Amino acid sequence: MLEIIRAKYGLIQSITTARQVKINNKIILFVATVSVIATISSYAINFGFTFSDNHQRWGEFGAYLAGTLGTFLSLASILYVFHSNNQQIKENKRQSNIENYVDQANRILDSLQSIDNKIISPHVYITNIIEHQSWGKDHVEIRENEKGNTVEIANITKDLSLHFSTTSPIEIINTYLGYLEYANSPNKIAITKAWIEKDWQIKGKLIKYRALTGHLVKIVTQLLDHNYDLYLAQQMLTNTYSQIIILNKIDYADKKIFNILGLLLSIPDKGMKFNPKELVSNLVEDLNKSLNLCYQENELKFVTSKRVSNSTGLHEITLQHIKTQNIYVRSVSGEWKEI
């Protein structure tokens, strides 16, 4: 995943450079156009669009051009160099900030992956899970495969089969919670949280995971403030978001961070940057494609986003037509409807 993010970031840098070259070319074309117009105007004023046989007048005209047009081009060149250098300094500073933030985000992602992978054998936790069940050990059969990394729990009386194929603490919690749900265990959330509180290894990892997730979200929002690509930001958050959903089931996630994650992942990505104007552009393009409409972005305005799913944290997003007041709502599943 990180390799994909880095590859696309490099592509976006190339696109940004190409755009800057186009802007510089436009500036040069503008200066050249003004210069041509100034030359023709000077010629018309001095000769009235007629050719003169008076060499003295041609010499005066040449001196005039050298004095006026030359001065103008010199000043224009100085201004262009100043503008280009100023833009380059700003762009270099922005790129440097982005690279620093991306580097921090990648380190956090590596740490989160490490936290969610390094734990003792799941067999120990399976034994703990079994001891929490009302039917006891005698109703459960445990089998491990040859590699020892997959354990099957089979409840013979209830024909239950669950598979542990990971040593991830969050996935173990999710499976544990699912096991309690299957067994119709009362107070399953309280039981799961009590089990976590008793296990210093899992509790410590979850506390660190939650703290790093908050730091990651802060860095990603800073990247978006620097016009970072929305797609890359969403890719950075996707895996962490899926784990935070699990922690949210047992009220172990930071609600503010969970809400921000849901909002960022609710925005349709069209390969654009994240700012208010381009956010509307993204949404309008997505709306037109979904409902076969042909609105321009200046015809609609962003009204609000509302979190409607407590389990996923995803948001409904609302657009309103400026003149007709028609309202369009994008559901958490990505479907648009007019209300």
C-alpha positions as CSV (number, residue, x, y, z in Angstrom):
1,M,0.0,0.0,0.0
2,L,2.8,2.4,0.9
3,E,4.6,1.7,-2.4
4,I,1.4,2.6,-4.3
5,I,1.0,5.9,-2.3
6,R,4.7,6.8,-3.0
7,A,4.4,6.0,-6.7
8,K,1.3,8.1,-7.2
9,Y,2.8,10.9,-5.2
10,G,5.7,11.0,-7.6
11,L,3.3,11.1,-10.6
12,I,1.4,14.0,-9.0
13,Q,4.7,15.9,-8.5
14,S,5.4,15.4,-12.2
15,I,1.9,16.7,-13.1
16,T,2.4,19.7,-10.8
17,T,5.7,20.5,-12.5
18,A,4.1,20.3,-15.9
19,R,1.3,22.6,-14.9
20,Q,3.9,25.2,-13.6
21,V,5.7,25.0,-17.0
22,K,2.4,25.7,-18.8
23,I,1.8,28.7,-16.5
24,N,5.3,30.1,-17.3
25,N,4.7,29.6,-21.0
26,K,1.5,31.6,-20.8
27,I,3.3,34.4,-19.1
28,I,6.0,34.4,-21.8
29,L,3.3,34.4,-24.5
30,F,1.6,37.4,-22.8
31,V,4.8,39.4,-22.7
32,A,5.5,38.6,-26.3
33,T,2.0,39.6,-27.4
34,V,2.2,42.9,-25.5
35,S,5.6,43.5,-27.1
36,V,4.3,42.9,-30.6
37,I,1.3,45.2,-30.0
38,A,3.6,47.9,-28.6
39,T,5.9,47.7,-31.7
40,I,3.0,47.9,-34.2
41,S,1.5,50.8,-32.2
42,S,4.8,52.7,-32.2
43,Y,5.2,52.1,-36.0
44,A,1.6,53.4,-36.6
45,I,2.2,56.5,-34.6
46,N,5.5,57.3,-36.3
47,F,4.8,56.3,-39.9
48,G,1.0,55.9,-40.1
49,F,1.3,52.4,-41.5
50,T,3.3,53.7,-44.5
51,F,7.0,53.0,-45.4
52,S,9.2,56.0,-45.3
53,D,12.2,56.8,-47.5
54,N,13.6,59.1,-44.9
55,H,16.5,57.2,-43.3
56,Q,16.7,59.8,-40.5
57,R,13.1,59.0,-39.4
58,W,13.9,55.3,-39.5
59,G,16.9,56.0,-37.2
60,E,14.7,58.0,-34.9
61,F,12.2,55.2,-34.9
62,G,14.9,52.6,-34.1
63,A,16.1,54.8,-31.2
64,Y,12.6,55.2,-30.0
65,L,12.0,51.4,-30.0
66,A,15.3,50.8,-28.3
67,G,14.5,53.3,-25.6
68,T,10.9,52.3,-25.0
69,L,10.4,48.7,-26.0
70,G,13.8,47.7,-24.7
71,T,13.1,49.3,-21.4
72,F,9.7,47.6,-21.3
73,L,11.2,44.2,-22.0
74,S,13.9,44.7,-19.5
75,L,11.3,45.6,-16.8
76,A,9.1,42.7,-17.9
77,S,12.0,40.3,-17.7
78,I,12.9,41.5,-14.2
79,L,9.3,41.1,-13.1
80,Y,9.0,37.7,-14.7
81,V,12.2,36.5,-13.0
82,F,11.0,37.8,-9.7
83,H,7.6,36.2,-10.1
84,S,9.1,32.8,-11.2
85,N,11.6,32.8,-8.3
86,N,8.9,33.7,-5.8
87,Q,6.6,31.0,-7.1
88,Q,9.4,28.5,-7.1
89,I,10.3,29.3,-3.5
90,K,6.6,28.9,-2.5
91,E,6.3,25.6,-4.4
92,N,9.6,24.3,-3.0
93,K,8.4,25.2,0.5
94,R,5.0,23.5,-0.1
95,Q,6.7,20.4,-1.6
96,S,9.1,20.3,1.3
97,N,6.3,20.5,3.8
98,I,4.3,17.8,2.0
99,E,7.3,15.5,1.8
100,N,7.9,16.0,5.5
101,Y,4.2,15.2,6.3
102,V,4.2,12.2,4.0
103,D,7.3,10.9,5.6
104,Q,5.8,11.3,9.0
105,A,2.5,9.6,7.9
106,N,4.4,6.7,6.4
107,R,6.4,6.2,9.6
108,I,3.1,6.2,11.6
109,L,1.5,3.8,9.1
110,D,4.5,1.4,9.5
111,S,4.2,1.7,13.3
112,L,0.4,1.1,13.2
113,Q,1.0,-2.0,11.1
114,S,3.7,-3.2,13.4
115,I,1.5,-2.7,16.5
116,D,-1.4,-4.6,14.9
117,N,0.8,-7.5,13.9
118,K,3.2,-8.2,16.7
119,I,1.5,-10.2,19.4
120,I,1.9,-13.6,21.0
121,S,0.4,-16.8,19.5
122,P,-3.4,-16.6,19.1
123,H,-3.7,-20.0,20.7
124,V,-3.4,-18.3,24.2
125,Y,-6.2,-15.9,23.4
126,I,-8.4,-18.7,22.0
127,T,-8.0,-20.5,25.3
128,N,-9.0,-17.3,27.1
129,I,-12.0,-16.9,24.8
130,I,-13.1,-20.5,25.4
131,E,-13.0,-20.0,29.2
132,H,-15.4,-17.0,28.9
133,Q,-18.1,-19.1,27.3
134,S,-20.9,-20.5,29.3
135,W,-20.7,-24.0,27.8
136,G,-17.0,-24.5,28.8
137,K,-14.0,-26.2,27.3
138,D,-15.6,-29.6,26.8
139,H,-17.8,-28.3,24.1
140,V,-15.0,-26.8,22.0
141,E,-12.5,-28.5,19.8
142,I,-9.2,-26.8,18.9
143,R,-7.2,-27.7,15.8
144,E,-4.1,-26.1,14.4
145,N,-2.8,-26.4,10.8
146,E,0.8,-27.5,10.0
147,K,2.2,-24.0,10.0
148,G,0.6,-23.3,13.4
149,N,-0.8,-19.9,12.3
150,T,-4.4,-20.9,11.9
151,V,-6.6,-22.2,14.7
152,E,-10.1,-23.4,14.3
153,I,-12.6,-23.1,17.1
154,A,-15.5,-25.5,16.6
155,N,-18.4,-25.5,19.0
156,I,-19.8,-29.0,18.6
157,T,-23.2,-28.3,20.2
158,K,-23.9,-25.1,18.2
159,D,-22.0,-26.1,15.0
160,L,-19.9,-23.0,15.2
161,S,-16.7,-22.6,13.3
162,L,-14.4,-19.5,13.6
163,H,-10.9,-19.1,12.1
164,F,-8.0,-17.2,13.5
165,S,-5.6,-16.6,10.7
166,T,-3.9,-13.6,12.1
167,T,-2.0,-12.5,15.2
168,S,-3.5,-9.0,15.0
169,P,-4.9,-7.9,18.4
170,I,-7.7,-5.9,16.8
171,E,-8.8,-8.9,14.6
172,I,-8.7,-11.1,17.7
173,I,-10.9,-8.7,19.5
174,N,-13.3,-8.6,16.5
175,T,-13.4,-12.4,16.4
176,Y,-13.9,-12.5,20.2
177,L,-16.8,-10.0,19.9
178,G,-18.3,-12.0,17.1
179,Y,-18.0,-15.2,19.1
180,L,-19.9,-13.5,22.0
181,E,-22.6,-12.2,19.5
182,Y,-23.1,-15.7,18.1
183,A,-23.5,-17.1,21.6
184,N,-26.0,-14.4,22.4
185,S,-23.9,-13.3,25.3
186,P,-25.4,-10.5,27.3
187,N,-23.3,-7.3,27.8
188,K,-20.9,-8.5,25.1
189,I,-19.3,-5.0,24.8
190,A,-18.7,-4.8,28.6
191,I,-17.3,-8.3,28.6
192,T,-14.9,-7.6,25.8
193,K,-13.7,-4.3,27.4
194,A,-13.2,-6.1,30.7
195,W,-11.2,-8.8,28.9
196,I,-9.0,-6.1,27.3
197,E,-8.5,-4.3,30.7
198,K,-7.1,-7.6,32.1
199,D,-4.7,-8.1,29.3
200,W,-1.8,-5.6,29.6
201,Q,-0.4,-6.5,26.2
202,I,-3.5,-5.9,24.1
203,K,-4.5,-2.9,26.2
204,G,-1.1,-1.3,25.8
205,K,-1.1,-1.9,22.0
206,L,-4.7,-0.4,21.7
207,I,-3.8,2.7,23.6
208,K,-0.7,3.3,21.4
209,Y,-2.7,2.4,18.2
210,R,-5.4,5.0,19.2
211,A,-2.8,7.7,19.9
212,L,-1.0,7.1,16.6
213,T,-4.2,7.1,14.7
214,G,-5.0,10.6,16.1
215,H,-1.6,11.8,15.0
216,L,-2.0,10.3,11.6
217,V,-5.4,12.0,11.0
218,K,-3.8,15.3,12.1
219,I,-1.0,14.9,9.6
220,V,-3.4,13.9,6.8
221,T,-5.5,17.0,7.4
222,Q,-2.4,19.2,7.3
223,L,-1.5,17.5,4.0
224,L,-5.0,18.4,2.6
225,D,-4.4,22.0,3.8
226,H,-1.4,22.0,1.5
227,N,-3.6,20.8,-1.5
228,Y,-2.5,17.2,-1.2
229,D,-4.2,14.7,-3.4
230,L,-7.4,13.5,-1.8
231,Y,-7.1,9.9,-3.2
232,L,-3.7,9.5,-1.6
233,A,-5.0,10.9,1.7
234,Q,-7.9,8.4,1.6
235,Q,-5.5,5.5,0.8
236,M,-3.4,6.4,3.9
237,L,-6.5,6.2,6.1
238,T,-8.3,3.2,4.6
239,N,-6.6,0.3,6.5
240,T,-6.5,2.3,9.8
241,Y,-10.2,3.2,9.3
242,S,-11.2,-0.5,9.0
243,Q,-9.5,-1.2,12.3
244,I,-11.0,1.8,14.1
245,I,-14.5,0.6,13.1
246,I,-13.8,-2.5,15.1
247,L,-12.6,-0.5,18.1
248,N,-15.6,1.7,17.8
249,K,-17.9,-1.3,18.3
250,I,-16.6,-1.6,21.8
251,D,-16.4,2.2,22.4
252,Y,-12.6,2.0,22.4
253,A,-12.1,4.5,19.5
254,D,-11.7,8.3,19.8
255,K,-15.1,9.6,18.7
256,K,-13.6,12.8,17.2
257,I,-11.0,11.0,15.2
258,F,-13.6,8.4,14.1
259,N,-15.9,11.2,12.9
260,I,-13.1,12.9,10.9
261,L,-12.1,9.6,9.3
262,G,-15.7,9.0,8.3
263,L,-16.0,12.4,6.7
264,L,-12.8,12.2,4.7
265,L,-13.7,8.8,3.4
266,S,-17.2,10.0,2.5
267,I,-16.0,12.5,-0.1
268,P,-15.9,11.1,-3.7
269,D,-12.4,11.2,-5.2
270,K,-12.0,12.5,-8.7
271,G,-8.3,12.9,-8.6
272,M,-8.5,16.5,-7.4
273,K,-7.2,18.4,-4.4
274,F,-9.2,19.0,-1.3
275,N,-10.4,22.6,-0.8
276,P,-13.9,24.1,-0.7
277,K,-14.1,25.0,-4.4
278,E,-12.7,21.7,-5.7
279,L,-14.8,19.8,-3.2
280,V,-17.9,21.2,-4.8
281,S,-16.4,20.3,-8.2
282,N,-15.9,16.7,-7.1
283,L,-19.4,16.5,-5.7
284,V,-21.0,18.1,-8.8
285,E,-19.2,15.8,-11.1
286,D,-20.2,12.8,-9.1
287,L,-23.8,14.0,-9.0
288,N,-24.0,14.6,-12.7
289,K,-22.6,11.1,-13.4
290,S,-24.9,9.4,-11.0
291,L,-28.2,11.1,-12.0
292,N,-27.3,11.9,-15.6
293,L,-27.5,15.7,-15.0
294,C,-25.4,18.5,-16.5
295,Y,-24.9,21.0,-13.7
296,Q,-22.0,23.4,-13.6
297,E,-20.2,23.7,-10.3
298,N,-21.2,27.4,-9.9
299,E,-24.9,26.3,-10.0
300,L,-24.7,24.3,-6.8
301,K,-23.3,24.9,-3.3
302,F,-22.1,22.7,-0.5
303,V,-24.7,22.7,2.3
304,T,-23.6,20.3,5.0
305,S,-22.4,16.8,5.8
306,K,-24.1,14.7,8.5
307,R,-22.8,11.5,10.0
308,V,-25.6,9.0,9.7
309,S,-23.9,5.8,10.4
310,N,-22.6,5.2,13.9
311,S,-21.1,1.9,13.0
312,T,-19.0,3.2,10.1
313,G,-18.8,7.0,10.8
314,L,-19.6,7.8,7.1
315,H,-21.5,10.9,6.2
316,E,-24.4,12.0,4.0
317,I,-23.4,15.0,1.9
318,T,-25.9,17.6,0.7
319,L,-25.7,20.0,-2.2
320,Q,-28.3,22.7,-3.0
321,H,-29.0,24.4,-6.3
322,I,-28.4,28.2,-5.9
323,K,-31.4,29.4,-7.9
324,T,-34.0,26.6,-7.8
325,Q,-33.1,25.5,-4.2
326,N,-33.3,21.8,-5.3
327,I,-31.5,19.7,-2.7
328,Y,-29.4,16.6,-3.6
329,V,-28.2,14.2,-0.9
330,R,-25.3,11.7,-1.3
331,S,-25.9,8.7,0.9
332,V,-23.1,6.9,2.8
333,S,-23.2,4.2,0.0
334,G,-22.4,6.8,-2.6
335,E,-25.9,7.1,-4.1
336,W,-27.4,10.4,-5.0
337,K,-31.1,11.3,-4.6
338,E,-33.1,14.5,-4.9
339,I,-35.3,15.5,-2.0
